[in-house]
Amino acid sequence: MSTRYQLHTTWASLERMATRSKPYNFSAGPAILPPVVFERAADAIRDLRSPPHLRDAPRTGLSVLEISHRSPSFGSIVHRAETLCHTVLGVPTTHQVLFLQGGASLQFAMVPLNLGQPDHASCYIDTGIWSKKAIVEAKLQGEVHVVATSTPSGYDRIPPFPAARTYANSSYLHLTTNNTIYGTEYSDIPTVDGDVPLVVDCSSHIGSRPLNLDNVALGYAGAQKNLGPSGVTLVFVRKDLIDRCAHDRVPHILRYATHAKQPSLYNTPNTFGIMVLMFVLEWIEQQGGLTGMAASNGAKATRLYEYLDSSQLFSAYAQPESRSQMNVVWNLDGMASQERTTATARFIQAAENEGFVGLKGHRSLGGCRASMYNAFPAEGVDALVAFMAEYERTA
C-alpha cells in the first residue's frame, strides 16, 4: 500500500469519526463513565453543592478539588458513598467500607500483611496474571499454597473450586472473581467451608450484577472499571475480622484497623474520585440497581459472544461455562502464529479507523478484547458486531 493511500484512508477515517460525539471506547480501564456523571462532576469542579448528592442544594462557592477532606461537605460525600455501597452494591452492614488508594495492587500486599497468621499458610486460587501478582506479594510475608489453577489450559476457564481440606486451617483463601486479561468470570461468589476468611478481588465486575457478598470476609475493587475513576480502591472488610489482623507488625498506614478507626480519612483521600464513585452508584440505582445492570450487561455480552461463536474468522478465547460478561476476549482463526499477529494488528487498526478504540488484547495474551462495563452503550456493541461481520465478509 502506498504512503499516499495510507494518508488518504487515515484522513477519511478521521472525517467519519468526527461525525460522532466520541469513539466507542472498549478499554479495560480506566473505563467510560455515564454521561450524567461527567456533567455532575464538572459542575462540582466549578462550584460544589452541599450536600453534593442533592442537585438543588445550595452552592458552596468552592470546587470539590479545593475543599478540605475534613470539611462537612466532604464528610457528607463519604457518608453517602458508604451508604450506597451497602444499599446498591449489597455490601453487608457487618462490613466496614473503606475508600483507599494504591489500586488492587496495594491490596495484594495489605491482605497478607493484615490477615496472614504465623504458622498458617495463605491459600490462593490462580485464575490468571492478577492472582499470580497477588501470590507473589503474599509469598513475601509467609507460606502460600495454590489450591486451584487453570494454568494448564492457558487460563481459558475458571478452575473447579477446591475441596475444603485443601484450604482448611489457612489464614485465608484468596480468589479473583473476574479476569480481564482472559475474559473469564465466576458466576457467583463461592461458599467457603469452615471459618477460613474468603478474600475476593472483584475489581472488574463488582456493580455489574448481584453477587453474594455475604460470603466475602474481605473484598476489594479498583474503582476504574464500573465504579468511578482511577485512584480509588473500594475495600469492604468484616468488622470482627479487623480486630484479628496482625497489627503489631504492620505499618500504621497499611493496617485496615487504622483506616477503619478514621473511615477513609487517616490520610488525605482521593476526594474527587470518591465523589465520582458516589455519583456512579446513584446512577446505578437509577438504572434499576444491580438487577438492571445484570440485564443490560448480559444482553451486551450475549450479542458479541453469539457473533463470535458463529464466525469463521474470529473465535472467543474463554470456554463457554467460564465467560466474562465484562471482558470478551477473542482471536483470529485459521492461521499460523506470526500471520495471526499481523492479521490481528491489521484488524485492530481498521477498527480504530472506524471509531472502535481499546480493542487490543493485553500484551501477555495478544488477540483482541472488548471491555463492556456498566456505562458502555448497547449500540456500541451492535456497531462493533456489524463492523466485524463486514470485515469478515470482505477479508
C-alpha positions, 0 to 999 in steps of 0.5 A, spaced: 500 500 500 502 506 498 504 512 503 499 516 499 493 511 500 495 510 507 494 518 508 488 518 504 484 512 508 487 515 515 484 522 513 477 519 511 477 515 517 478 521 521 472 525 517 467 519 519 469 519 526 468 526 527 461 525 525 460 522 532 460 525 539 466 520 541 469 513 539 466 507 542 471 506 547 472 498 549 478 499 554 479 495 560 480 501 564 480 506 566 473 505 563 467 510 560 463 513 565 455 515 564 454 521 561 450 524 567 456 523 571 461 527 567 456 533 567 455 532 575 462 532 576 464 538 572 459 542 575 462 540 582 469 542 579 466 549 578 462 550 584 460 544 589 453 543 592 452 541 599 450 536 600 453 534 593 448 528 592 442 533 592 442 537 585 438 543 588 442 544 594 445 550 595 452 552 592 458 552 596 462 557 592 468 552 592 470 546 587 470 539 590 478 539 588 479 545 593 475 543 599 478 540 605 477 532 606 475 534 613 470 539 611 462 537 612 461 537 605 466 532 604 464 528 610 457 528 607 460 525 600 463 519 604 457 518 608 453 517 602 458 513 598 458 508 604 451 508 604 450 506 597 455 501 597 451 497 602 444 499 599 446 498 591 452 494 591 449 489 597 455 490 601 453 487 608 452 492 614 457 487 618 462 490 613 466 496 614 467 500 607 473 503 606 475 508 600 483 507 599 488 508 594 494 504 591 489 500 586 488 492 587 495 492 587 496 495 594 491 490 596 495 484 594 500 486 599 495 489 605 491 482 605 497 478 607 500 483 611 493 484 615 490 477 615 496 472 614 497 468 621 504 465 623 504 458 622 498 458 617 499 458 610 495 463 605 491 459 600 490 462 593 486 460 587 490 462 580 485 464 575 490 468 571 496 474 571 492 478 577 492 472 582 499 470 580 501 478 582 497 477 588 501 470 590 507 473 589 506 479 594 503 474 599 509 469 598 513 475 601 510 475 608 509 467 609 507 460 606 502 460 600 499 454 597 495 454 590 489 450 591 486 451 584 489 453 577 487 453 570 494 454 568 494 448 564 489 450 559 492 457 558 487 460 563 481 459 558 476 457 564 475 458 571 478 452 575 473 447 579 473 450 586 477 446 591 475 441 596 475 444 603 481 440 606 485 443 601 484 450 604 482 448 611 486 451 617 489 457 612 489 464 614 485 465 608 483 463 601 484 468 596 480 468 589 479 473 583 472 473 581 473 476 574 479 476 569 480 481 564 486 479 561 482 472 559 475 474 559 473 469 564 468 470 570 465 466 576 458 466 576 457 467 583 461 468 589 463 461 592 461 458 599 467 457 603 467 451 608 469 452 615 471 459 618 477 460 613 476 468 611 474 468 603 478 474 600 475 476 593 478 481 588 472 483 584 475 489 581 472 488 574 465 486 575 463 488 582 456 493 580 455 489 574 450 484 577 448 481 584 453 477 587 453 474 594 457 478 598 455 475 604 460 470 603 466 475 602 470 476 609 474 481 605 473 484 598 476 489 594 475 493 587 479 498 583 474 503 582 476 504 574 472 499 571 464 500 573 465 504 579 468 511 578 475 513 576 482 511 577 485 512 584 480 509 588 480 502 591 473 500 594 475 495 600 469 492 604 472 488 610 468 484 616 468 488 622 470 482 627 475 480 622 479 487 623 480 486 630 484 479 628 489 482 623 496 482 625 497 489 627 503 489 631 507 488 625 504 492 620 505 499 618 500 504 621 498 506 614 497 499 611 493 496 617 485 496 615 484 497 623 487 504 622 483 506 616 477 503 619 478 507 626 478 514 621 473 511 615 477 513 609 480 519 612 487 517 616 490 520 610 488 525 605 483 521 600 482 521 593 476 526 594 474 527 587 474 520 585 470 518 591 465 523 589 465 520 582 464 513 585 458 516 589 455 519 583 456 512 579 452 508 584 446 513 584 446 512 577 446 505 578 440 505 582 437 509 577 438 504 572 434 499 576 440 497 581 444 491 580 438 487 577 438 492 571 445 492 570 445 484 570 440 485 564 443 490 560 450 487 561 448 480 559 444 482 553 451 486 551 455 480 552 450 475 549 450 479 542 458 479 541 459 472 544 453 469 539 457 473 533 463 470 535 461 463 536 458 463 529 464 466 525 469 463 521 474 468 522 474 470 529 473 465 535 472 467 543 478 465 547 474 463 554 470 456 554 463 457 554 461 455 562 467 460 564 465 467 560 466 474 562 460 478 561 465 484 562 471 482 558 470 478 551 476 476 549 477 473 542 482 471 536 483 470 529 482 463 526 485 459 521 492 461 521 499 460 523 502 464 529 506 470 526 500 471 520 495 471 526 499 477 529 499 481 523 492 479 521 490 481 528 494 488 528 491 489 521 484 488 524 485 492 530 487 498 526 481 498 521 477 498 527 480 504 530 479 507 523 472 506 524 471 509 531 472 502 535 478 504 540 481 499 546 480 493 542 487 490 543 488 484 547 493 485 553 500 484 551 501 477 555 495 474 551 495 478 544 488 477 540 483 482 541 478 484 547 472 488 548 471 491 555 463 492 556 462 495 563 456 498 566 456 505 562 458 502 555 452 503 550 448 497 547 449 500 540 456 500 541 456 493 541 451 492 535 456 497 531 462 493 533 458 486 531 456 489 524 463 492 523 466 485 524 461 481 520 463 486 514 470 485 515 469 478 515 465 478 509 470 482 505 477 479 508 
